[in-house]
Amino acid sequence: MTTMTGMRQFGTSGIGVAPVGFGTWPIGGARYGSSDDAEALRALDAAREAGVTLFDTAPSYGAGHAEELLGQAMEGHRDRVTIVTKGGLIWDDGSHVLGRRSDRDYLFARLDESLRRLRTDYVDIYAIHWPDTETPLTETMPILEDVVRSGRARAIAVCNFTGEQIREAAAHLTTERLVANQVSYHLFDDRWATSSFPVCDDLGMGAMAYGPLGHGLLSGAITRETVFDPADWRASGMIFGQALLTPDNREANHAVVDRLAALAADVGTTLPRLAIAWVLTNPTVTAALCGARTAAEITDSAAAMDLHLAPETLALIDDIMAGAAGRTTEMLT
């Protein structure tokens, strides 16, 4: 839902944010390549100056390091920003996910740690990071309601839930409701949109789209010459279950990116802005969460808030994307 000022609401929740948000996974410094803390802090400041109001993080991003940086950068600005953090994962010091856990003791303990790192006594939205098949939603949803009742969060959300899982989760809430589902959504991957966005609309929820730049493929950060560090989660060529960067498919997808970049130049913009603007054309999307390590990256991404893609441009994008390789409709759970 878009307001007259250009802010978008999370469905009918009343929580409004600018349509481009800052995703902090890359600045955590683990599993996404190295990151310079000083430059990351400059990027967070630049985001605010560019009109970004939503900052998304998680304790598993650099084993808490992304939260620490965000907390440092947002001191003195807390009342003017919307902060999202998550819970429900078990991770090691290298931020490798070891499992999922969404029981009461674990969620509250980890959230209190997050709040200390974030230097605040509440987050605006608290989300379950991935569905936990070991803990029934009949248990997890009342816990999230208690998080709000305790004052630790203003609202609750889920991440990476299918439409069916969202409906089941919502059915087990009595005093609160879900305001959003956060999913990977970009030009190479619209699986979650097909699965969950209609349900979000039905339930008055919004969506946070992470990875709008294809997790680097649409930002210019990944070129034909890029060799990933073995610790980088993209090193296998699999991007959330899709073989986008495997040897069989990588060249075809770089060719698609080349054509998209040429189209962006033709319409007077950059490839990242084009990709983000495409994500924002979906009315269910409240915000595109753009990962950035530098001030220049987030400043360019934020400019997509003012970019309107004409119908003929959207049609050309569809034609170009027909050449993509390695995509699948299977959901990653």
Phi, psi and omega per residue, in radians:
M1 nan 2.194 -3.120
T2 -1.802 2.310 3.109
T3 -1.577 3.031 -3.110
M4 -1.146 -0.408 -3.104
T5 -1.553 0.005 -3.092
G6 1.619 -0.164 3.033
M7 -1.271 2.654 3.091
R8 -2.058 2.507 3.121
Q9 -1.708 2.669 2.991
F10 -1.358 1.571 -3.098
G11 1.027 -2.161 3.138
T12 -1.922 0.440 -3.044
S13 -1.349 -0.399 -3.059
G14 1.544 -0.074 3.068
I15 -1.551 2.002 -3.075
G16 -1.954 2.503 3.138
V17 -2.484 2.820 2.974
A18 -1.175 2.592 -3.003
P19 -1.245 -0.211 2.994
V20 -1.925 2.175 3.111
G21 -1.967 3.003 -3.131
F22 -1.867 2.090 3.054
G23 -1.690 2.212 -2.945
T24 -1.712 0.096 -3.137
W25 -0.970 -0.832 -3.103
P26 -1.042 -0.594 -3.080
I27 -1.408 -0.068 3.079
G28 -1.167 -0.405 3.053
G29 1.440 0.249 3.125
A30 -2.432 2.354 3.053
R31 1.207 0.017 3.065
Y32 -2.262 0.373 -3.065
G33 1.499 2.938 -3.088
S34 -1.263 2.753 3.138
S35 -2.514 2.484 3.127
D36 -1.628 2.124 -3.046
D37 -1.077 -0.736 -3.119
A38 -1.090 -0.745 3.121
E39 -1.209 -0.614 3.095
A40 -1.082 -0.718 3.103
L41 -1.138 -0.656 3.075
R42 -1.132 -0.657 3.126
A43 -1.136 -0.716 3.115
L44 -1.120 -0.710 3.076
D45 -1.135 -0.739 -3.142
A46 -1.105 -0.611 3.114
A47 -1.067 -0.831 3.109
R48 -1.057 -0.752 -3.112
E49 -1.141 -0.474 3.137
A50 -1.505 -0.005 3.088
G51 1.762 0.084 3.089
V52 -1.280 2.294 -3.129
T53 -2.074 -0.259 -3.095
L54 -1.857 2.224 3.135
F55 -2.205 2.098 -3.057
D56 -1.902 2.366 -3.123
T57 -2.581 -3.073 3.098
A58 -2.891 2.619 3.137
P59 -1.145 -0.388 -3.141
S60 -1.412 -0.086 3.101
Y61 -1.437 1.674 -3.098
G62 1.270 0.530 3.138
A63 0.886 0.816 3.096
G64 1.669 -0.178 -3.035
H65 -1.171 -0.669 3.121
A66 -1.093 -0.704 3.090
E67 -1.098 -0.712 3.131
E68 -1.063 -0.796 3.128
L69 -1.113 -0.748 3.141
L70 -1.110 -0.744 3.112
G71 -1.053 -0.714 3.115
Q72 -1.122 -0.757 -3.069
A73 -1.257 -0.493 -3.047
M74 -1.622 -0.028 3.077
E75 -1.044 2.283 -3.102
G76 1.511 -0.097 -3.120
H77 -2.220 0.145 -2.964
R78 -0.983 -0.662 -3.064
D79 -1.332 -0.064 -3.111
R80 -1.983 0.126 -3.126
V81 -2.287 2.744 3.072
T82 -1.914 2.120 -3.092
I83 -1.939 2.291 3.082
V84 -2.041 2.266 2.911
T85 -2.324 3.035 -2.945
K86 -2.349 2.945 3.085
G87 -2.600 2.985 3.047
G88 1.882 0.017 3.084
L89 -1.918 2.662 2.973
I90 -1.946 2.301 -3.060
W91 -2.452 2.865 3.071
D92 -1.794 -3.076 -3.085
D93 -1.109 -0.406 3.099
G94 -1.588 0.176 -3.134
S95 1.149 0.380 2.997
H96 -1.371 2.230 -3.112
V97 -1.308 2.201 -3.090
L98 -1.790 -0.320 -3.126
G99 3.012 -3.038 -3.132
R100 -2.235 2.466 -3.109
R101 -2.658 2.072 -3.044
S102 -2.233 0.563 3.063
D103 -1.429 2.916 -3.016
R104 -1.033 -0.919 -3.066
D105 -1.037 -0.750 -3.082
Y106 -1.195 -0.810 -3.101
L107 -1.105 -0.795 -3.113
F108 -1.159 -0.710 -3.137
A109 -1.132 -0.784 -3.127
R110 -1.203 -0.640 3.113
L111 -1.140 -0.715 3.106
D112 -1.079 -0.644 3.064
E113 -1.125 -0.727 3.121
S114 -1.071 -0.750 -3.126
L115 -1.098 -0.658 3.092
R116 -1.125 -0.747 3.119
R117 -1.161 -0.626 -3.118
L118 -1.400 -0.126 3.105
R119 1.031 0.744 3.133
T120 -2.550 2.854 3.106
D121 -1.793 0.069 3.079
Y122 -2.739 2.724 2.918
V123 -1.960 2.745 -3.127
D124 -1.317 -0.691 3.108
I125 -2.371 2.278 3.068
Y126 -2.015 2.272 -3.015
A127 -2.234 2.614 2.949
I128 -1.380 2.195 -2.955
H129 -1.230 -0.739 3.083
W130 -2.550 2.659 3.080
P131 -1.020 2.388 3.133
D132 -1.904 1.832 -3.080
T133 -1.289 -0.212 -3.133
E134 -1.523 -0.356 3.129
T135 -2.007 2.047 -3.079
P136 -1.126 2.565 3.130
L137 -1.119 -0.404 3.049
T138 -1.067 -0.431 3.090
E139 -1.610 -0.757 -3.020
T140 -1.207 -0.722 -3.057
M141 -1.124 -0.785 3.046
P142 -1.060 -0.536 3.072
I143 -1.094 -0.764 3.126
L144 -1.101 -0.647 3.080
E145 -1.104 -0.655 3.105
D146 -1.182 -0.549 3.065
V147 -1.048 -0.750 3.113
V148 -1.194 -0.784 3.139
R149 -1.052 -0.547 -3.132
S150 -1.325 -0.181 -3.117
G151 1.530 0.060 -3.115
R152 -1.383 -0.283 3.112
A153 -2.596 2.634 3.059
R154 -1.471 -0.544 -3.060
A155 -2.689 2.945 -3.083
I156 -2.221 2.732 -3.092
A157 -2.654 3.078 3.037
V158 -2.267 2.889 3.094
C159 -2.319 2.461 3.019
N160 1.064 0.574 3.079
F161 -1.687 2.383 3.002
T162 -1.255 2.949 3.103
G163 -1.010 -0.736 3.131
E164 -1.098 -0.714 3.124
Q165 -1.180 -0.626 3.102
I166 -1.112 -0.791 -3.141
R167 -1.074 -0.729 3.129
E168 -1.132 -0.758 3.127
A169 -1.065 -0.802 -3.115
A170 -1.093 -0.554 -3.117
A171 -1.183 -0.330 -3.099
H172 -1.800 0.277 3.048
L173 -1.810 2.479 -3.137
T174 -2.114 -0.668 -3.076
T175 -1.899 -0.357 3.135
E176 -2.147 3.036 3.011
R177 -2.458 2.732 3.111
L178 -1.227 2.375 3.128
V179 -1.772 -0.291 -3.067
A180 -2.843 2.761 2.884
N181 -2.079 2.304 3.121
Q182 -1.835 2.160 -3.052
V183 -2.469 2.765 3.004
S184 -1.281 2.202 -3.084
Y185 -2.641 2.042 3.136
H186 -2.757 -3.132 -3.043
L187 -1.020 -0.527 3.136
F188 -1.568 -0.083 -3.025
D189 -2.638 1.830 3.070
D190 -2.061 0.388 -3.094
R191 -1.040 -0.817 -3.079
W192 -1.189 -0.570 3.113
A193 -1.093 -0.769 3.133
T194 -1.124 -0.686 -3.081
S195 -1.338 -0.716 -2.907
S196 -2.055 -0.445 -3.029
F197 -1.071 -0.717 3.105
P198 -1.053 -0.617 3.110
V199 -1.220 -0.695 3.063
C200 -0.993 -0.770 3.124
D201 -1.078 -0.778 -3.117
D202 -1.072 -0.625 -3.047
L203 -1.683 0.111 3.120
G204 1.246 0.562 3.139
M205 -1.838 2.843 2.982
G206 -1.864 -3.030 3.091
A207 -2.379 2.444 2.962
M208 -1.821 2.118 -3.099
A209 -1.708 1.881 3.069
Y210 -1.633 2.732 -3.097
G211 1.189 0.593 -3.118
P212 -1.089 -0.304 3.095
L213 -1.726 0.452 3.081
G214 1.096 0.521 3.128
H215 0.977 0.652 3.084
G216 1.919 -0.410 -3.084
L217 -1.167 -0.548 -3.086
L218 -1.799 0.105 -3.109
S219 -1.754 -0.226 -3.012
G220 1.615 -0.104 -3.117
A221 -1.278 -0.495 3.134
I222 -1.862 2.014 3.106
T223 -1.965 3.118 3.092
R224 -1.078 -0.455 -3.087
E225 -1.578 -0.127 -3.069
T226 -1.116 2.254 3.011
V227 -2.057 2.089 -3.059
F228 -1.362 2.503 2.952
D229 -1.064 2.449 -3.140
P230 -0.974 -0.458 -3.141
A231 -1.406 -0.203 3.141
D232 -1.265 2.294 -3.063
W233 -1.137 -0.274 3.134
R234 -1.569 -0.013 -3.024
A235 -1.066 -0.509 -3.137
S236 -1.290 -0.233 -3.063
G237 1.548 -0.146 3.122
M238 -1.596 2.234 3.140
I239 -2.017 1.716 -3.090
F240 0.846 0.901 3.037
G241 1.494 0.009 3.114
Q242 -1.965 2.389 -3.058
A243 -1.486 0.991 -3.029
L244 -1.314 -0.515 -3.045
L245 -2.106 0.319 3.044
T246 -1.268 2.777 -3.105
P247 -0.943 -0.615 -3.112
D248 -1.208 -0.481 -2.979
N249 -2.039 -0.207 -2.984
R250 -1.089 -0.796 -3.096
E251 -1.099 -0.738 3.130
A252 -1.045 -0.698 -3.106
N253 -1.333 -0.550 2.996
H254 -1.126 -0.635 3.091
A255 -1.125 -0.682 3.069
V256 -1.086 -0.768 3.132
V257 -1.092 -0.688 3.097
D258 -1.038 -0.751 -3.134
R259 -1.186 -0.672 3.094
L260 -1.136 -0.686 3.117
A261 -1.112 -0.697 3.105
A262 -1.134 -0.714 3.095
L263 -1.109 -0.737 3.110
A264 -1.020 -0.770 3.121
A265 -1.092 -0.679 -3.129
D266 -1.093 -0.586 -3.117
V267 -1.713 0.176 3.002
G268 1.382 0.584 3.119
T269 -2.434 -2.989 3.116
T270 -1.853 2.814 3.099
L271 -1.027 -0.836 3.114
P272 -1.015 -0.756 3.141
R273 -1.111 -0.711 3.106
L274 -1.033 -0.824 -3.105
A275 -1.115 -0.735 -3.137
I276 -1.198 -0.748 3.133
A277 -1.061 -0.631 3.091
W278 -1.076 -0.787 3.110
V279 -1.028 -0.717 -3.074
L280 -1.305 -0.162 3.058
T281 -1.247 -0.316 3.116
N282 -1.357 2.100 -3.028
P283 -1.174 -0.293 3.107
T284 -1.327 -0.429 -3.077
V285 -1.277 2.058 3.052
T286 -1.408 -0.733 -3.119
A287 -2.655 2.502 2.984
A288 -1.660 2.090 -3.085
L289 -1.573 1.864 -3.030
C290 -1.729 2.048 3.041
G291 -1.276 2.466 -3.127
A292 -2.672 2.548 3.036
R293 -1.931 -0.314 -3.071
T294 -2.222 2.768 3.099
A295 -1.084 -0.663 -3.123
A296 -1.104 -0.696 -3.132
E297 -1.093 -0.840 -3.080
I298 -1.296 -0.525 3.087
T299 -1.135 -0.727 3.094
D300 -1.140 -0.780 -3.133
S301 -1.082 -0.724 -3.100
A302 -1.086 -0.495 3.131
A303 -1.126 -0.305 3.107
A304 -1.136 -0.324 3.108
M305 -1.063 -0.452 -3.093
D306 -1.790 0.142 -3.077
L307 -1.716 2.168 3.059
H308 -1.881 2.219 3.129
L309 -1.682 2.126 -3.137
A310 -1.195 2.711 3.138
P311 -0.951 -0.667 -3.128
E312 -1.191 -0.570 3.076
T313 -1.192 -0.728 3.098
L314 -1.085 -0.646 3.109
A315 -1.160 -0.690 3.097
L316 -1.145 -0.656 3.090
I317 -1.076 -0.768 3.121
D318 -1.038 -0.725 3.138
D319 -1.103 -0.753 -3.138
I320 -1.127 -0.753 -3.079
M321 -1.181 -0.279 3.070
A322 -1.100 -0.328 3.135
G323 -1.577 0.039 -3.122
A324 -1.241 2.644 -3.095
A325 -2.191 2.618 3.033
G326 1.536 0.060 3.134
R327 -1.381 2.655 3.122
T328 -2.454 2.755 3.076
T329 -1.665 -0.077 -3.140
E330 -1.228 2.378 -3.116
M331 -1.466 2.515 3.046
L332 -1.622 2.124 -3.070
T333 -2.129 nan nan
